């Protein structure tokens, strides 16, 4: 029988998930992605009515302004939310793994 040089990828993925709790991170990322897509769908549904209003300082239609700036704002808020949520989740995973190590 030949020795295995490379470990099985599923074993590595499960070990990584057990150690760092990445499964919860993936669920959080998918939830935030769904929220981001919902924001853009809502903006695009009302873009014609929003474009009737102009932003006074830069003379840009409101719909375009919300689409441009909203992308950045929603992305940054999502990253902050995800990092805080994952830090809290990872802390509970570490506490559980310490209890099972005893």
N, C-alpha and C positions, 0 to 999 in steps of 0.2 A: 504494500500500500504506500502510495506517495504521501509525503508529509505536506500538510497545507501551508503554503507560504503566506497567502492572503486570507485573512479571516472572512467569514461569511458576512456580507453586508447587513443582513437583517440582525445578526447578533450585535454588530457594532451600533446599529441604529437603536436597538433596545437598550443597550448599555448606556448610550449617550442620553436617551430619554430618562432612564432611571436616575442617572447622576444629576442632570441639569433640568429636568422637567420641561422638555421642549414640546411635548404634546399640547400642553396648555398654551404655549406661545403660538403654536400654529392655529389653534382655535381662536385666539385673540386677534391674530393677524387677519384671518378670514372674516371675522366679525367687523373689524375696522375697514377692511376692503369693501365689504357690503355697505357700510355706512357712507363711505366715500363715493361709491357708485350711486347710491340713493341721492346724495347731495347733487351730483351732476345731472342726474335724471330730473330732479325737481327744478334745477336752474334751467335746463333745456326745455322743459315743458312750458315755462313762463317767460322765456327769453324775449319773445316779441313784445309782450306787454311791459317787461322791464326795460327794454331798449327805448321806450318812449320817454323815459326819464334819463336825464344826463347828470353825470357827476360834475358839480360846478367848478371845482378847482382844475380838473384836467380835461374837461369837455369830452368825456368819453361816455358812451351809453352804459347805463347801469348793469344791464345783463352781461355785457362783455367784461366790465370791471369785476363783477362778482365771479365770473368764470375764471378770470386770471388770478385775482387775489384770493379767491376762495380755495383754489387748488393748493396754494402755498399754506394758507392758514389751516385748512382741514388736515393737510399732511403733517404739519408741525404739531397740531393738537393731538392727532392720532399717534404720533411717535411718543409724545410725552405720556399720554394715557397708557400706551402699550408698555413703555418702559417701567412706569410705576406699577402697573398691574402684574407684569412679569416678575418684578423684584419681590412683590408680596407673595406671588405664587411660588417662586423659587425658594423663598425663605421657609414656607411651609413644607416644601418637598425636602429641604435639607433637615428640618426638624424631624420629619417622619423617618428619614433614612438614618438619622442618629439614633432614634428610638429602636429601630429594627436591628442596628448593629450590635446592640448590647447583648 
